[in-house]
Amino acid sequence: MAAPSQPQQATYDAIVIGAGIQGSFTAYHLAQRRRDTLLLEQFILPHSRGSSHGQSRITRSAYPRVPYARMMPDSFHLWQRLEAEAGTSLYRRTGLVVLGPAGDPELEGCRRSLGTDQVLDATVLARCFPGLRLHAGEVAVWDGTGGVLFADRALRAVQDVFRRHGGTLRDGEKVLRIEPGAVLTVTTTAGVYQAPRLIIAAGAWTGALVAPLGLCLPLQPLRINVCYWREKEPGSPSAGRASPCFMALGLSRAPHGVYGLPALEYPGLVKVCYHHGSPTDPEERDRLPPGTPHPDVALLSSFISSYLPGLEPRPAVVETCLYTNTPDEDFILDRHPKFSNIIIGAGFSGHGFKLAPVVGKLLCELSLGEEPSHSMAPFTITRFPGVLRAAL
């Protein structure tokens, strides 16, 4: 679906930069409000360069941070609405086990967010998830709403519905320049476009796009190893397709947390990943020198041996993905401090996919001057000192 090679010029009600899951949902909400919307993507779709590719993501109600826990019912509802509009299944409920040391603050936050006492001891856990071992002093919390979002399918669905509502999606167009004003001008490799409002949701490339606009956002792209582990006995109930998702929090051996999903992408291979990675330039993500160490893979091998003994302790497949983290791992959802018709959504820190329907709605509301449907206080740009640089 590459954009035509000849220069294009057009005026729209809104322009969204970045056709990952956040930008696509923003464009979807704008189009549903009958705004003539242009969605720009620098790469040819589909692609695996950003943070929205792959077949699976965890969704859940359990959240240690209250603002996200409050958004999740809205997010579940909006995912169901997209399923109905697209006529396809985007979610499989598996349940979610959250494990960690008893009394761990994050684990306790997850328990409180569920509103019920769903603590499992080792005996009960062994019955519902026989492949996952608890250790002395650890407990588990059960989230019955947890499950798997079909990521690639979801991205296609939201883009298809956006186009069905009259939206324009142009891929293979890299943004070269943004000129602020009451009517903004966006110049790409293939055209010049104008609109009274602009939403930037360009993932790991957001920092480079907003720097010429006088913003220095503390965004750190991370290269994430997405690891798949073979079952020792294929088809066993220990960690197979019917198993729940899980998250391990508060472990000294894995301070950023470990998460896992049942076998889906590759038959007999279970996805287990460390929720952190190594700093990277998004343009250089896959250009690692031979022999580069992977300490997170070693950490995961140790975790697998200890907590998931039904899996081989060496990964069968290792793929890569990008996180774009803020220092506090909370999102940025805000207006540009100087140009109020430029809206920025960034820093989703590896936990934004499940919330994309709500994020898109909030970015849409901000761009239209509407009252946001959730509190925006945790997501302001100005919580970070020194982000606003010299004027253009």
N, C-alpha and C positions, 0 to 999 in steps of 0.2 A: 504494500500500500504506500509506496514511495510517493512523495509529492512531485508534481510536474516540475520539470527543470526550468521553465520560463519564469521570470520574475512575476510575483503576484502583488497586488495591492488591493486592500479591502478595509472597510470599517466595520467594526463589530460593537455590540453592547459590552462585551467582556472578552478578555484574552487570558487564558490560563497557560502558563509555561510548565511543562512536565506532565507526561501522560502515564506516570505510575499510578498506583491505586489512589493516592491522596489527590493529585491533580485531576484524575479522571472522575472521582466522585464530586469534586468541586464543580467541574464542568457539567456533570449530570444534574446537580441541583440547580445550577443557573439555567440550564436548558428547560428544566421542568417548571421554572418560573418564567418561561417564555422569553428569556434573554438570548439574543443571537450571540452565540459563544464560539470562539475559536480556541481549540486545544492544540498546542504545539508540542512536538516531541523531537528531540535532536537525533534519535536513532530510528532506524527502520524497525517497525513493529512486526512480529514480537521480537523482543531482545532480552538478553540476560545480563545487561551491563549495570543494572541498578539494584533496587531493593524489593521489587514487586514480582519477580519471576519465581518459577518453581511451582510445584503442584500443591503444596500444603503449608498452612499456618495454623497455629493453635488459636482458638477463641475460648473465652471463659468469662464467668462473672467474678471469680475470685481475683481481687486486686488489692495489694497492700496500700495503695494511695487512693484516698477518698474521691478526688475529682474524677479519676478514671472509672472507679466502681460505679459512680453515679451516671456516667455516660453509657455504660454497657447495656442496660435495658433498651435504651433508644437505639443503640447499635444493632442489637439482635433484631429489633423490629424492622429497621431499615434494610438489613440483609434479607429478611423474609420478603419484604416488599420487592426488592430487586429480583429475588428468585421468581416471584409471581410475574413480574414484568418480563423477565427474560425467558420464562418457561423452562428453567433448568434448575437442578439441585446444586447448591453452592456450599453445603454444610452437612457434615455427618456427625451426629452426637455420639461421643464415645465416653463421656465423663472425663474428669481430670483429677489426678491425685497431686496434691501439693505436699511435699515432705520437707522436713528439716528438724533442727534441734527444738525440743519443747521450750516454749517461751520465746522463741526467736521473734523479733519485732515484725519482720515482714510476714512470717507465717501467721502470726496473730492478726495482723492487718487483713490478710486474706480470709481468715476465719470470720472476723467481724463483718467483712464485706458481704459474706454469704447470708448473714442474719440468722443462721441456725447453727446448732452445735453438731458439726459433721466431722468430729475428730475420730480417726480410725486408729486402733491399736494394731500391733504387728499381726495378730491372729486374723482380724477382719480384713486387713490389707492382703494377707496371703491368700484369702479366699477370692477377692475381687481382682487382684492383680498378682497372680502367683509368681511372676518373674521378677518382682521388685522387692528387694530386701530392705527392711528397716534395721538400724543399728541401735545399740543401747543409748537411751536418752533422746531418741528421735520419735516424732509423731507424724501423722499424715492427716490432711484435711481433704474431704471429698467435695468436689464441685460437679453436681449432676448435669449442669448446663454445658460443661466443657466439651470441646470437640475439635474437628478439623475443618477449616475453610479450604476449599479447592481454589488455590490462589490464581493460577493461570486462567482457569475458567471464569473466576469472579472478575478479573480484569477485563477479559473479553466481553463479559456480560454488561458491565457498567458502560463500557465504550460503545457497545452496540445500541443500548437503550438511549445513550446520549445522542447518537447519530439519528436514531429513530425520532427523537424530539427536535430534530432540525439542527443539531450541533455539527460543527465542522472540525474534523480531526486531520491534522497535517503532520505526518511523521517525516523523518529524514531532513528536518529543518532545524539547524542549530541557531540559537539566538546570538546575534553579533552585538546588538546595541539596544539599550532601552533609554528613551528620551522622556523624562517626566514632563508633566503639564496637565492642565485640565483635561485635555485629550492626549493620552500617551501615545508614543510611537515606538513600535517594536520592529526592528530590522533583523531579518534572518538571512540565511544563505540562499533563500529562494523568494523572498518577498518583503514588502513593507506593509505593516498593519497598524491600524489605529483603533483605540477604544477609550472610553472614559474611565475604565477600571481595569486593573491588571492584578492577577493572582500568580505568585511565584511559588511553585511546589516542585522544585527541581532536584530534590534529594541531595546527594553529595555534591552536586554542581551549584547549589544555591549560593554558597559563600562567594563564588567567583562572579555570579550574576549580580549580587547586591553590592559588591565592593565598589564598582563605579558609581553607585547611588549613595555613596558616603556611609555605608554600613559595614562594620567589621563584626560579623556574628561569630560567637565561639562554637563553631561547628567542626567536629572531628570525624571525618570518614574513617571507618574501620573495615578492614578486610576480614570477613568471617568465614571460617571453614565449616561447611555444612557436611556432616559426616553420617554415613549409613553403615550399619553394623549387621553382620550376618547372624541369623539364628543358628545355634549349634544343632538344633533339631528342627528342621523346617516344618512349619505348620503347627508347632507346639503352642499351647495357650500362654506360654511364658511372656511373650512380647510380640505376638503376632497381630494380624489385622484387627482382631476383635478386642484388643487390649485398650485401656484408657490412655490418654495423653498423661504426661506427668511434668512437674517442675520440682526441682530440688533447690531450696533456698537456705541461706545461712550456714553453708558447709565451709569449714576452714580450708578444705582442699580445693574448693571451687567458689571463691568469694563472689563472683558475678552471677552464679547460678547456672544450672544445667537444665535443659528441657528435652523432652522426647515425644515422638508421635509414632503411632502404630505403622506397620508396614503398609505403604501405599504406592510411592513412586516406583519402587523396585520390589518385586515379589520376594519375600523372605528377608528383606533388609529393613531394619528399624532405624529411623532418623533420631539421632541423639547428638545434641550440639551444646557447646559452651556459649553462654550469652555474652560473649566479648570477643575481641579480636585484636589485630595489630593495626596501628595507624597506617594509612595509605593515601596515595593520590588516586582519585577515582579513574584517572586516565591511565594509570600504571598498575591497576589491581592485579592483573594476570601475568605481569612480567617479573616474576620472582626469580632471583638467581638460583641455579641448581644448588642443592644442599642447604637451602634456607631452613632453619629449625622451625618446628611447629609445636611449641610448648603446650598449646591448648589441646592438641590431639593426644599428647602424652597424658595430660590431665584427664581427658575423657577415657582413655584406655584404663587408667587406674580406677576411675569411677565405675566403668562397666564391670570390671572384675569384682568390685566390691558390692555394687547395688543391683546389677543386672547379669548375674552369672550365666544366664541362658544364652548370652550373646558372645560371639567371638570377640576377644579384646583388641583386635586390630581392625580398623575401618576397611570395609570392602570398596567403598566409593567416597571420594572427597570432592565436593564442589565448592564454589565460592559465592558469596553474596556480600553486599555492602550494608553496614549500618551507618547512619550519620548521627552522632551523639552530641548532645549538649552536656555541659559540665554536671548538671543535676539530673540528667536523663528525662527531664520533662520537655514537652513539645514547645515549639515557638509557633503561636497562632496570633498574629497581631498585624496592625497597620505599620507601615514605615513611619518612624517618628517625625519625618519631615514631609513626606508625600503621602497624604492620607488615602489616596485612591490606589496605592500600591499595597497589596496584602501579601503577607509572607506566611507560608506553612512549611516548617522545617524541623529538623532535630528529632525525628521520631524514634531514635535510640533503640531500634530493634523491637519495639512493642506497639507500633502504630497500625499494622495492617487490619487487625480486628476492629479498630476504631475508625477506620477510614470513612464509613458512611456518615458518622457524626462529625468528623474533622471536615469533610467536604461541605457539610451543611453549615458549620460554623464559619468557614472561610467564605462561603457564598453569602451568608448573612452579614459578615463584616464588610464585604465588597459592596453590598446594596444599602448599607447604612441601617440595617435592621438591628433590633435588640437581639443579641446572641441568645440561643436557647439553653446555653450552659454558661456557668461562670468562667470568664476568661482570665481571672486574676493569676492563676498559676502559669500562664502561657505568654506573659508579656515579654517583649524584647528588652525593656528597660530594667528587668531584674538583673541583667548583666551590665556591670559598669563599663563605660568607655566604648560602647558599640557605635556611637554616632561620631563620625569623623568629619573632616573639613567638608564644607559645602562644595557642590559640583562647580 
